[in-house]
Amino acid sequence: MTTSEPAPRPATDSTGIATHDARDLVPNGVTADIALDGQVYTLRITQAGNLILTK
């Protein structure tokens, strides 16, 4: 049986905008799929520490 940790809650700034640490969104340290309105996007962290979001 596999247990998972609850997702970390995003911090919010004074304007109420949520801030997420990208490494929390990418559990394997490389890529994560993000779905929006039936479309799936891939978020990737490069070796240089940059973020790439592709459709």
C-alpha positions as CSV (number, residue, x, y, z in Angstrom):
1,M,0.0,0.0,0.0
2,T,1.4,3.4,-1.0
3,T,0.7,6.4,1.1
4,S,1.1,9.9,-0.2
5,E,1.8,13.1,1.7
6,P,-0.8,15.9,1.4
7,A,0.0,18.5,-1.1
8,P,1.7,21.5,0.4
9,R,-0.6,24.6,0.8
10,P,0.5,27.5,-1.3
11,A,1.7,30.7,0.4
12,T,-0.2,33.8,-0.4
13,D,1.2,37.3,-0.6
14,S,-0.6,40.5,0.4
15,T,-2.5,40.6,-2.9
16,G,-3.9,37.1,-2.2
17,I,-2.0,35.6,-5.1
18,A,-1.0,32.0,-4.4
19,T,2.7,31.1,-4.7
20,H,3.7,27.5,-5.4
21,D,7.3,26.2,-5.2
22,A,7.8,24.4,-8.6
23,R,9.7,21.6,-7.0
24,D,6.6,20.8,-4.9
25,L,4.6,20.5,-8.1
26,V,7.2,18.2,-9.8
27,P,7.4,15.2,-7.5
28,N,10.0,13.3,-9.6
29,G,12.2,16.4,-9.9
30,V,11.9,16.6,-13.7
31,T,8.3,16.8,-15.1
32,A,4.7,17.1,-14.0
33,D,1.5,17.1,-16.0
34,I,-0.9,20.0,-15.4
35,A,-4.5,19.8,-16.7
36,L,-6.7,22.8,-17.6
37,D,-10.0,22.6,-19.3
38,G,-9.4,19.2,-20.8
39,Q,-5.9,20.1,-22.1
40,V,-2.8,18.6,-20.6
41,Y,0.4,20.6,-20.3
42,T,3.8,19.4,-19.2
43,L,5.9,21.4,-16.7
44,R,9.6,20.6,-16.8
45,I,12.5,21.8,-14.6
46,T,15.7,21.9,-16.6
47,Q,19.1,21.0,-15.3
48,A,19.8,24.8,-15.3
49,G,16.8,25.3,-13.0
50,N,14.6,26.9,-15.6
51,L,10.9,26.1,-16.1
52,I,9.4,25.1,-19.4
53,L,5.6,24.7,-19.9
54,T,4.6,22.9,-23.1
55,K,1.3,21.8,-24.5
